[in-house]
Amino acid sequence: MDNLKTYTDQYWNMFMLYVPKLLTALAVFIIGLWVINLVTRMIKRIMLRREIDASVQSFLASLINVSLRIILLLSVAGMLGFETTSFIAVLGAAGLAVGLALQGSLANFAGGVLTLVFKPFKVGDLIESGGQTGVVREIQIFNTILLTPDNKTVILPNGAVSNGTIINYSKHGSLRVDITIGVAPDNNIATVRQIAMDVMTSHPKVLKDPAPSVNINKMGDGMITLTVRPYATVADYWDVYFGVQEEIKLAFEKNNVTPPVPTRLLIQK
């Protein structure tokens, strides 16, 4: 009985010693997560009020959130009685091993930093990278998020983006729209060119500067091929592409411009 009472007292003392610490650590962890989320939201609002670049906003908010969570975990471990110095040393050694195993993730992190420093693109730009084309929605710590024209979300690793070829369609604020149109060779080219120019200059979404152009691209195969080149903003690209073609066709019909007649050469032996 004496031994049982001794063990009971020991377990009770351990219970009274460690359970309050455990509950306190759990409460600190839960409250800490709430505070971290609150701080992250406050930082986002401050950056938004100061009109900091949207790319930097998402990257810094993500980085600060992860850093604060690591600090919180170390604090909770210290409250539970873990030796934080040795824990940090072990964490550093483990971090080195994990870093070697996750070289790709570190490359993605470095790629995200390089993207923010050199700014080959920003949030809202239309870019092509890694064989994907879309509008940049977010630049995160490890990934860049694109929204494609057909409304699909594409996640690109920052390492591949920073080391690969990037085509930024939004850099200069306008895009050239290349349209190919064929007419019969018996048409007056000056008249045809003027009709196409009139359509482009009257279109509300075709830019005046750079000026549109109409040039002969090819003569042969029973037709004259014209290259019609208006300029538009990135947002208006497809409206101009389809709209100008339709209006040129209607204008050609109104002015009796003869379309090309398909020809086929048959050789009999």
C-alpha positions in Angstrom: 0.0 0.0 0.0 2.8 2.4 0.9 4.4 1.8 -2.5 1.1 2.4 -4.3 0.6 5.6 -2.4 4.1 6.7 -3.3 3.6 6.0 -7.0 0.2 7.7 -6.9 1.8 10.8 -5.3 4.6 10.8 -7.8 2.1 10.6 -10.8 -0.1 13.2 -9.2 2.9 15.6 -8.8 3.9 15.0 -12.4 0.4 15.6 -13.5 0.2 18.9 -11.5 3.6 19.9 -12.8 3.3 19.2 -16.6 -0.5 19.5 -17.3 -0.6 23.3 -16.5 2.5 23.8 -18.7 0.9 21.8 -21.5 -2.4 23.7 -21.3 -0.5 27.0 -21.1 1.6 26.0 -24.1 -1.5 25.0 -26.1 -3.3 28.2 -25.2 -0.2 30.2 -26.3 0.0 28.2 -29.5 -3.7 28.9 -30.4 -3.6 32.5 -29.4 -0.3 32.9 -31.2 -1.8 31.6 -34.4 -4.6 34.1 -34.1 -2.2 36.9 -33.4 0.0 35.9 -36.4 -3.0 35.9 -38.8 -4.1 39.3 -37.3 -0.6 40.7 -37.8 -0.4 39.4 -41.4 -3.7 41.0 -42.2 -2.6 44.3 -40.7 0.7 44.2 -42.6 -1.3 43.6 -45.8 -3.5 46.6 -45.1 -0.5 48.8 -44.4 1.2 47.8 -47.6 -2.0 48.3 -49.5 -2.5 51.8 -48.1 1.1 52.7 -49.0 0.5 51.4 -52.5 3.4 48.9 -52.3 3.6 46.7 -55.4 1.1 43.9 -55.3 3.8 41.4 -56.1 5.8 42.5 -53.0 2.7 42.5 -50.9 1.9 38.8 -51.4 5.5 37.7 -51.1 6.3 39.6 -47.9 3.0 38.6 -46.3 3.7 34.9 -47.0 7.3 35.2 -45.8 6.4 37.0 -42.5 3.6 34.6 -41.8 5.9 31.6 -42.1 8.7 33.2 -40.1 6.3 34.1 -37.2 5.0 30.6 -37.1 8.5 29.2 -36.8 9.2 31.6 -33.9 5.9 30.6 -32.3 6.8 26.9 -32.5 10.2 27.6 -30.8 8.5 29.6 -28.0 6.0 26.8 -27.3 8.8 24.2 -27.3 10.7 26.3 -24.7 7.5 26.5 -22.5 7.3 22.7 -22.6 10.8 22.4 -21.2 12.8 21.7 -24.4 16.2 23.3 -24.5 15.8 25.8 -27.2 19.5 26.2 -27.9 20.1 22.6 -28.5 16.7 22.4 -30.3 17.9 25.2 -32.6 21.2 23.4 -33.2 19.3 20.2 -34.1 16.9 22.2 -36.2 19.8 23.8 -38.0 21.4 20.4 -38.7 18.0 19.1 -39.8 17.6 22.2 -41.9 20.9 21.5 -43.7 19.9 18.0 -44.4 16.4 19.0 -45.6 17.9 21.8 -47.6 20.1 19.4 -49.5 17.1 17.2 -50.1 14.9 20.2 -51.1 17.3 22.1 -53.4 14.4 22.6 -55.8 12.4 24.4 -53.2 15.3 26.6 -52.2 15.8 27.4 -55.9 12.2 28.4 -56.1 12.6 30.6 -53.1 15.6 32.3 -54.6 13.7 32.6 -57.9 10.9 34.4 -56.1 13.4 36.9 -54.5 15.0 37.5 -57.9 11.6 38.1 -59.5 10.8 40.8 -56.9 14.2 42.4 -57.1 14.6 42.6 -60.9 10.8 42.8 -61.7 10.6 41.0 -65.1 6.8 41.1 -64.4 4.4 42.1 -61.7 0.9 41.1 -60.6 -1.6 41.8 -63.4 0.9 41.4 -66.3 0.1 39.0 -69.1 3.2 36.7 -69.5 4.3 33.5 -71.1 6.7 31.3 -69.2 7.3 27.5 -69.2 5.0 27.0 -72.1 2.1 28.7 -70.2 0.4 32.0 -70.9 -1.7 33.9 -68.5 -2.3 36.9 -66.2 -0.1 36.9 -63.0 -2.4 36.6 -60.0 0.2 36.1 -57.2 3.9 35.8 -56.7 4.4 33.6 -53.7 7.5 32.4 -51.9 7.9 29.3 -54.0 5.4 29.7 -56.9 3.9 32.1 -59.3 0.1 31.8 -60.0 -1.2 32.5 -63.5 -4.8 32.7 -64.7 -5.0 31.6 -68.4 -7.3 33.1 -71.0 -9.5 30.0 -70.7 -9.9 30.6 -66.9 -7.5 27.9 -65.7 -5.1 28.4 -62.8 -1.5 27.5 -63.5 1.1 27.2 -60.7 4.6 27.7 -61.9 7.7 27.1 -59.7 9.7 30.3 -59.3 13.0 28.6 -60.0 11.9 27.5 -63.4 10.4 30.9 -64.1 13.5 32.9 -63.1 15.8 30.6 -65.0 13.6 30.3 -68.1 12.4 32.5 -70.9 9.8 35.1 -69.9 7.7 36.9 -72.5 5.9 39.9 -70.9 3.1 41.0 -73.1 2.1 43.9 -70.8 5.5 45.5 -70.4 4.9 48.3 -73.0 1.2 48.6 -72.5 0.2 47.6 -76.0 0.3 44.5 -78.4 0.4 44.3 -82.1 -2.5 42.3 -83.6 -1.5 40.4 -86.7 -4.4 39.7 -89.1 -4.0 38.0 -92.5 -6.5 38.7 -95.2 -6.6 37.5 -98.8 -8.2 39.3 -101.8 -8.3 38.6 -105.5 -5.4 39.9 -107.6 -7.7 42.0 -109.8 -8.6 44.4 -106.9 -7.1 47.9 -106.6 -4.6 47.5 -103.8 -4.6 51.1 -102.9 -8.4 51.0 -102.5 -8.2 47.7 -100.5 -5.5 49.2 -98.2 -7.5 52.4 -97.6 -10.6 50.4 -96.7 -8.7 48.3 -94.1 -7.0 51.5 -92.7 -10.4 53.2 -92.4 -11.8 50.3 -90.5 -8.9 50.2 -88.0 -8.8 54.0 -87.5 -12.6 54.1 -86.8 -12.5 51.1 -84.4 -12.8 52.4 -80.8 -10.3 49.9 -79.3 -7.6 50.2 -81.9 -4.7 52.4 -80.6 -3.7 55.5 -82.6 -0.1 55.2 -81.4 1.5 53.0 -82.6 -0.3 53.6 -85.9 -1.9 50.6 -87.6 -0.5 49.4 -91.0 -1.5 47.3 -94.0 1.1 45.6 -96.1 1.3 43.1 -98.9 2.7 39.9 -97.4 2.5 37.6 -100.5 1.4 37.5 -104.1 0.6 34.1 -105.7 -1.7 31.1 -105.5 -4.4 33.2 -107.2 -4.6 35.8 -104.4 -2.9 38.8 -102.8 -2.3 38.2 -99.1 -2.4 41.3 -96.9 -1.0 41.6 -93.4 -3.3 44.0 -91.3 -1.6 45.2 -88.1 -3.6 47.2 -85.6 -2.3 47.8 -82.0 -4.4 47.3 -78.9 -4.1 47.1 -75.1 -3.6 43.7 -73.6 -7.2 43.7 -72.3 -8.6 44.6 -75.7 -6.5 42.2 -77.8 -9.1 39.7 -78.7 -11.9 42.3 -79.2 -9.6 44.0 -81.8 -8.5 40.7 -83.3 -12.1 39.4 -84.0 -13.8 42.8 -84.4 -11.4 44.2 -87.0 -11.6 41.1 -89.1 -15.4 41.2 -89.1 -15.6 44.9 -90.0 -13.1 44.6 -92.8 -15.2 41.7 -94.3 -18.3 43.8 -94.2 -16.5 46.9 -95.6 -15.1 44.7 -98.5 -18.6 43.5 -99.3 -19.9 47.0 -99.2 -17.2 48.3 -101.6 -17.3 45.3 -103.9 -13.8 44.0 -103.1 -13.5 40.6 -104.8 -12.4 37.8 -102.5 -9.8 35.2 -103.6 -11.1 32.2 -105.6 -9.5 29.0 -104.5 -7.7 27.3 -107.3 -6.5 23.8 -107.8 -4.0 22.6 -110.4 -4.6 19.1 -111.7 -1.8 17.4 -113.7 -2.8 14.3 -115.6 -0.3 11.9 -116.9 
